[in-house]
Amino acid sequence: GGVSKGVEKRTKVKSRMVANAMLELIKTADKVLVMGHKFGDLDCVGASAGMASAIRSIGKKAFIVIDREKNLSKTLIEMVKSEEGNHDLFIDPDEALFSITPQTMLIICDTHTPNLVESKEVLDRCKTVVVIDHHRKMVNHIDNAVIFYHEPYASSASEMVTELIQYMGEDCRITSVVAQALLAGIMLDTRSFAMRTGVRTFEAAAYLRRTGADTVVVRKMFSNSMDSYQRKTRIVSNAQVYRKCAVAQSDFSSDDMRV
C-alpha cells in the first residue's frame, strides 16, 4: 500500500511501443479474449469494450469474457450489446474456456492480480497474455505476461486503452457507443474529472468526444432512481463518526446504489 502520488509522463512513446507490439500479437492470434476483474465496474467493462471493438475493427475475432449476472455494469453492457454487430461480444467464462486454442490471445484489463480476474481458468489456459492496468503493483501479480503495460499515474484503464487505440493503425476505429463506454470508465475512476486527472486524461476524453461520445448519455449512467437516492440518504444520515471514520449500518442492498 504505497501512498505516494504517481508522476505523470508527458511523452507517449511507451504507449506507441505497446500498441505496436500488441498489434503484432493480435495479427498472429486466431482470436482475442478480453477479460477484466470480478464484479466488473464501468472502467473495467468500458476498457474491455474499447479494446475488443478496436480489435474487431481490424478484422480479428474478439470477445469479452464476463459474468453477465455478477457485475456492476449491466446498463453499460446492454448499451454496447444493442449496437449492430455486438450481439455476440460478451461471452461467459465457461463458453470462453471451450473456445481457447494454443493461438488464442488474452488481454487483461483493469487488474494485474490472478486472484481478481473474472476467470482464473481462462487465464491459466491462455499462453499469450497481455496486461493493461493502472493500479499499484502488488506482489502476487501476473508474471507470465508477454506485455505488462502498467502505468500507476494513469487515471483509469479506459484512459490507457483510449491511448492504445489511437496508435493501433488507421484501420482501428471505435464507434460512438464504445467511445461512451470508455468515457464512462474514465469518469468513474476520476469522479467526473475531479481526482487523479492529468493532461493525458483530458486528451483521451477529447479524443472520445471527437469520436462521438455523448456526455449526456454517459452522465445518465451515474444517475440513481428516487428510491435508491432515498435509501442512500438514510444510510448517510444514520452514520456515526468513529476514530475519524464514518460508519453506517444498512439492512438492505442494491446493485444500482453507490454510497
C-alpha positions in Angstrom: 0.0 0.0 0.0 2.1 2.9 -1.2 0.6 6.3 -0.8 2.9 8.5 -2.9 1.4 10.1 -5.9 2.3 8.8 -9.3 4.3 11.2 -11.6 2.6 11.7 -14.9 4.7 11.2 -18.0 4.0 13.7 -20.8 5.6 11.5 -23.6 3.6 8.8 -25.2 6.5 6.8 -26.6 5.7 3.8 -24.3 2.0 3.8 -25.4 3.1 3.8 -29.1 5.5 0.9 -28.5 3.0 -1.1 -26.6 0.3 -0.6 -29.2 2.7 -1.7 -32.0 3.7 -4.8 -30.0 0.1 -5.7 -29.3 -0.8 -5.2 -32.9 1.8 -7.8 -34.0 0.5 -10.3 -31.4 -3.1 -9.7 -32.4 -2.3 -10.4 -36.1 -0.8 -13.8 -35.3 -3.7 -14.8 -33.0 -6.7 -16.8 -34.1 -8.9 -14.9 -31.7 -8.6 -12.4 -28.8 -10.3 -12.7 -25.4 -10.6 -9.6 -23.3 -11.2 -10.0 -19.6 -11.4 -7.8 -16.5 -11.8 -8.3 -12.8 -14.6 -9.9 -10.9 -17.7 -7.8 -10.4 -16.7 -5.5 -13.3 -17.3 -1.8 -13.0 -17.7 0.8 -15.7 -13.9 1.2 -16.0 -13.3 -2.5 -16.4 -16.2 -3.1 -18.9 -15.5 0.2 -20.7 -11.8 -0.6 -21.2 -12.7 -4.2 -22.3 -15.3 -3.0 -24.8 -13.0 -0.4 -26.2 -10.2 -2.9 -26.7 -12.4 -5.7 -28.1 -14.2 -3.3 -30.5 -10.9 -1.9 -31.8 -9.6 -5.4 -32.4 -12.8 -6.3 -34.3 -12.4 -3.2 -36.5 -9.1 -4.5 -37.9 -10.7 -7.8 -38.9 -9.9 -10.1 -35.9 -12.3 -12.1 -33.7 -12.6 -10.6 -30.2 -14.8 -11.4 -27.3 -15.2 -10.0 -23.8 -15.2 -12.7 -21.0 -17.6 -11.6 -18.2 -20.2 -13.0 -15.8 -23.2 -11.1 -17.2 -25.1 -11.7 -13.9 -22.5 -10.8 -11.3 -21.2 -7.4 -12.4 -21.8 -3.7 -11.7 -22.2 -2.5 -15.3 -25.4 -4.2 -16.6 -26.6 -0.9 -18.1 -23.3 -0.4 -20.0 -23.3 -4.0 -21.2 -26.8 -3.7 -22.6 -25.9 -0.4 -24.3 -22.9 -1.9 -26.1 -24.7 -5.1 -27.0 -27.6 -3.2 -28.6 -25.3 -1.8 -31.2 -25.2 -3.6 -34.5 -22.6 -6.3 -34.7 -22.0 -6.5 -30.9 -24.7 -9.0 -30.0 -22.1 -11.8 -29.5 -19.4 -9.5 -28.0 -19.9 -10.7 -24.4 -19.5 -14.3 -23.5 -19.5 -16.3 -20.2 -16.3 -17.7 -18.8 -17.4 -21.3 -19.4 -18.1 -20.5 -23.1 -14.7 -18.9 -23.4 -12.9 -22.0 -22.0 -14.2 -24.2 -24.7 -13.1 -21.8 -27.5 -9.4 -21.4 -26.3 -6.7 -22.7 -28.6 -2.9 -22.5 -28.5 -3.1 -19.4 -30.7 -5.7 -17.6 -28.5 -4.6 -14.3 -27.1 -5.9 -13.0 -23.7 -5.9 -9.3 -22.7 -6.4 -8.5 -19.0 -7.9 -5.0 -18.3 -8.0 -3.1 -15.0 -6.3 -5.7 -12.8 -3.0 -7.5 -12.7 -3.7 -10.0 -9.9 -4.5 -13.6 -10.8 -7.0 -14.0 -7.9 -9.1 -11.0 -9.0 -9.6 -11.8 -12.7 -13.0 -12.8 -13.9 -11.9 -16.4 -14.6 -8.6 -17.8 -13.4 -9.2 -20.9 -15.5 -9.2 -18.8 -18.7 -6.0 -17.1 -17.6 -4.3 -20.4 -16.9 -5.2 -21.9 -20.2 -4.1 -19.0 -22.4 -0.4 -18.9 -23.4 -0.3 -15.4 -24.8 -1.3 -12.9 -22.1 -1.2 -9.1 -22.1 -2.0 -7.0 -19.0 -3.2 -3.4 -19.1 -3.7 -1.8 -15.6 -3.2 1.4 -13.6 -3.4 0.1 -10.0 -0.3 0.0 -7.9 1.7 -3.2 -8.5 1.1 -6.0 -6.0 3.4 -8.8 -5.0 1.3 -11.6 -6.5 0.9 -10.1 -10.0 0.6 -12.0 -13.3 4.2 -12.9 -14.0 3.8 -14.7 -17.3 2.5 -11.8 -19.4 4.1 -11.2 -22.8 3.3 -7.5 -22.4 2.8 -5.9 -18.9 1.5 -2.4 -19.6 1.4 -0.9 -16.1 1.1 2.9 -15.5 0.2 3.9 -11.9 -0.2 7.6 -12.9 -3.0 6.9 -15.3 -6.5 7.7 -14.1 -8.1 4.5 -15.4 -7.7 1.5 -17.6 -10.1 3.2 -20.0 -7.7 6.1 -20.4 -4.8 3.7 -21.2 -6.9 1.7 -23.7 -8.0 5.0 -25.4 -4.4 5.9 -25.9 -3.5 2.5 -27.3 -6.4 2.6 -29.8 -5.0 5.8 -31.3 -1.7 4.1 -32.1 -3.1 0.8 -33.5 -3.2 1.9 -37.1 -5.5 3.8 -39.3 -7.9 0.8 -39.7 -8.5 0.7 -36.0 -11.8 2.6 -35.3 -14.4 2.6 -32.5 -18.0 3.7 -32.6 -19.6 6.4 -30.7 -21.3 3.9 -28.3 -17.9 2.3 -27.5 -16.4 5.8 -27.0 -19.2 6.5 -24.5 -18.3 3.3 -22.6 -14.6 4.4 -22.4 -15.6 7.9 -21.3 -17.9 6.4 -18.6 -14.9 4.4 -17.3 -12.7 7.5 -17.1 -15.5 9.5 -15.4 -16.0 6.7 -12.8 -12.4 6.5 -11.7 -11.8 10.2 -11.7 -15.1 11.1 -10.0 -16.1 13.2 -13.1 -12.6 14.5 -13.6 -12.2 15.7 -10.0 -9.5 13.3 -8.9 -6.3 11.7 -10.4 -6.6 13.6 -13.6 -3.7 14.7 -15.7 -3.1 16.3 -19.1 -3.3 12.9 -20.8 -6.7 12.2 -19.1 -8.3 15.2 -20.8 -6.5 14.4 -24.1 -8.1 10.9 -24.0 -11.5 12.4 -23.2 -11.1 14.9 -26.0 -10.4 12.0 -28.5 -13.5 10.2 -27.3 -15.6 13.3 -27.7 -14.4 13.7 -31.2 -15.2 10.1 -31.9 -18.8 10.8 -31.0 -19.2 10.2 -27.2 -22.3 11.8 -25.9 -21.6 13.3 -22.4 -25.3 13.5 -21.6 -25.8 9.7 -22.2 -22.6 9.0 -20.1 -23.8 11.2 -17.3 -27.2 9.3 -17.1 -25.3 6.1 -16.3 -24.4 7.6 -13.0 -27.9 8.7 -12.1 -29.8 6.8 -9.4 -33.6 6.2 -9.0 -35.5 8.1 -6.4 -35.8 5.0 -4.2 -32.1 4.4 -4.4 -31.4 8.1 -3.6 -33.7 7.9 -0.5 -32.0 4.8 0.8 -28.6 6.3 0.3 -29.6 9.4 2.2 -30.9 7.3 5.1 -27.6 5.4 5.3 -25.6 8.7 5.4 -27.9 10.4 7.9 -27.5 7.4 10.3 -23.7 7.4 10.1 -21.6 7.8 13.2 -18.0 9.1 13.4 -15.7 6.6 15.0 -11.9 7.3 15.0 -12.2 9.9 12.3 -14.1 7.4 10.1 -17.8 7.5 9.2 -19.5 4.1 10.0 -23.1 3.3 8.9 -25.3 0.2 9.1 -27.7 -1.0 6.4 -30.1 -3.9 6.3 -30.7 -3.7 2.5 -28.6 -3.8 -0.6 -29.0 -2.6 -4.2 -26.9 -3.3 -7.3 -27.5 0.2 -8.7 -26.8 2.1 -5.5 -23.4 3.7 -4.9 -22.8 5.3 -1.5 
